[in-house]
Amino acid sequence: MPNVVDMSIRHPHTHEPGEPHGHDRGLAHDLPMIVQRGLGRRGLLALFGGVGAVAIAGCGTDDSTSSAATDSGPSQTPGDPPAGGGGSSATSVAKDEIPEETGGPFPADGSNGINVLSESGVVRSDITASFGSASGKAEGVPLSIRMKVYDLEGDGATVLSGAAVYLWHCDREGRYSMYSQGVEEENYLRGVQATDAQGWVEFTSIFPAAYSGRWPHIHFEVYPNLADATSRSGKLRTSQLALPEDVCARVYEADGYDDSVGKLAQTSLDSDNVFSDGYSLQMAKVTGSNDEGWLATLNVPV
């Protein structure tokens, strides 16, 4: 497993520009979790079942709508090796875990008082609508988010079957449910899914907005299993998925994304406080169209 010190020095972020600072707990919150994970993850992984070894090999892409190459998903021919989650070679996938990042001020994972993970109904694949007593629905260009989770413990990558991914992001207006004005009572664009036997998890959502100070992104956390996710224990990783600029520009031509056009022009991956020191492992491969929807795919080595 990669050195714990190497992980702890990446992104000691304290807040996301343009967002309230009060909810982010920063490095003081993240570091104990990282150290604990470094000391005890092998024991946690014993909870998984149905894991299998996979070979890792890099493969490029000719898709003009993405700067990242990833495994194409469940439709891939059995036995085909996955590419890196944005990496350009087998080495980048086999040796590098996806970076630890801030969960930002709007995680709703219990770290700042608001906890959607304990609510009945949070385990779901379609996160476009609120659940429970809330009834709102996020409007926007359709986006499916597909992730494949691996463990890099030992000499190679092992698919994590039964792991849980909690995923959340802002809506078309740049608002986060449960926090932002006007959507405090909603819980849309948040959900938890367990990975299948091949390590895949998929969410049905909408394309997030660009808002001031941040590159368009999606937050996620990885847990050993659903029970740990819904009780917020044993977290393996908090990270973020980046969306390609050319795809964002095309999506933001659609109705309802008018404000995102200017916000996208005001920032860059190189100036973003999360992705500025490297994003190759976090840049999703995105294909599709505004009319038929988009598919974002990312490998998640932890």
C-alpha positions, 0 to 999 in steps of 0.5 A, spaced: 500 500 500 502 506 498 506 510 503 501 514 508 505 520 508 505 521 501 497 521 501 497 526 507 501 531 504 496 532 498 491 537 498 490 540 505 485 544 503 481 548 508 475 550 503 472 551 496 472 558 494 466 561 493 463 556 498 462 558 506 468 556 510 464 554 516 462 547 515 469 544 512 473 541 517 480 541 513 486 537 514 485 536 522 479 532 520 482 528 514 489 526 517 486 522 523 482 518 518 488 517 513 492 515 518 487 510 521 486 507 514 493 506 513 494 502 519 487 498 518 485 498 511 487 490 510 483 489 516 477 493 513 478 489 506 477 483 509 469 485 510 469 484 502 466 478 498 467 476 491 473 480 489 478 477 484 484 479 481 484 483 475 490 485 470 491 493 469 493 495 462 493 502 459 489 504 453 488 511 450 482 514 447 480 517 440 474 520 443 474 528 442 470 529 448 474 526 454 482 527 456 481 521 460 481 513 458 478 509 463 475 502 463 468 502 458 464 499 463 459 493 464 458 492 457 466 491 456 468 484 453 469 480 459 477 479 460 479 486 457 483 490 462 481 496 464 485 503 463 487 508 468 482 513 471 485 518 467 492 515 467 496 514 461 499 507 463 498 501 467 504 504 472 499 510 473 494 505 475 497 500 479 501 504 483 497 510 484 491 511 489 486 516 487 488 522 491 484 524 497 481 531 497 476 535 501 469 533 502 467 541 501 462 544 506 456 540 503 458 533 504 451 531 508 455 525 511 455 527 518 461 531 519 458 537 519 451 536 523 447 534 517 447 527 515 443 524 509 447 517 510 442 515 516 436 516 512 432 511 509 432 511 501 439 514 500 441 507 497 439 508 490 442 509 483 437 514 481 439 521 484 435 526 480 429 526 485 429 527 492 426 522 497 423 521 503 418 527 505 422 531 500 419 531 493 423 536 489 427 534 482 433 536 479 433 539 472 438 539 467 442 535 462 442 527 463 448 524 466 450 517 468 456 516 472 460 510 472 465 508 477 470 502 478 473 501 485 479 497 486 484 496 492 491 497 491 493 493 497 499 488 495 502 487 488 496 488 484 489 491 483 484 487 486 476 489 484 472 491 490 466 487 490 460 490 495 464 496 496 459 502 497 460 509 494 456 515 496 456 520 491 453 528 491 454 534 487 451 541 485 445 542 481 444 546 475 444 552 478 450 551 482 446 549 489 447 543 494 441 540 496 440 540 504 445 546 504 443 552 499 438 557 500 431 554 496 433 547 497 435 546 504 429 541 504 431 537 498 436 531 498 436 530 491 443 529 487 445 525 493 445 517 494 449 511 495 450 504 491 454 498 492 459 495 487 457 489 483 461 483 482 466 487 477 467 493 482 462 497 478 457 502 481 453 507 477 448 513 478 443 516 474 443 524 475 444 531 471 450 534 469 452 539 475 453 547 474 460 551 474 460 555 480 464 561 482 471 559 484 471 551 482 472 547 476 466 543 475 466 536 479 463 531 483 464 529 490 464 522 492 466 517 498 468 510 498 466 505 504 468 498 505 460 496 504 453 499 505 453 498 512 459 502 513 457 507 509 450 508 512 453 508 519 459 513 516 464 508 519 471 505 516 471 510 510 476 508 505 477 515 501 474 522 499 475 524 492 472 528 487 471 527 479 473 532 474 469 533 468 472 535 461 472 542 459 470 541 452 464 537 454 462 542 459 462 547 454 457 543 450 453 542 456 452 549 458 449 551 451 443 547 454 437 551 457 438 553 464 446 553 464 446 560 462 450 562 469 455 556 468 458 559 461 461 565 465 463 561 471 467 556 467 470 561 463 473 564 470 477 558 472 481 553 470 484 546 472 490 549 473 487 554 478 482 550 481 484 549 488 483 541 488 485 539 481 491 544 480 496 540 483 494 534 478 488 531 476 490 525 471 487 520 476 480 524 477 479 526 470 473 522 467 472 519 460 465 523 458 461 521 452 454 522 449 450 528 447 446 534 450 440 530 447 441 523 449 445 524 455 452 523 457 456 518 460 462 519 465 466 513 467 472 513 472 476 508 475 477 509 483 483 505 485 483 506 493 
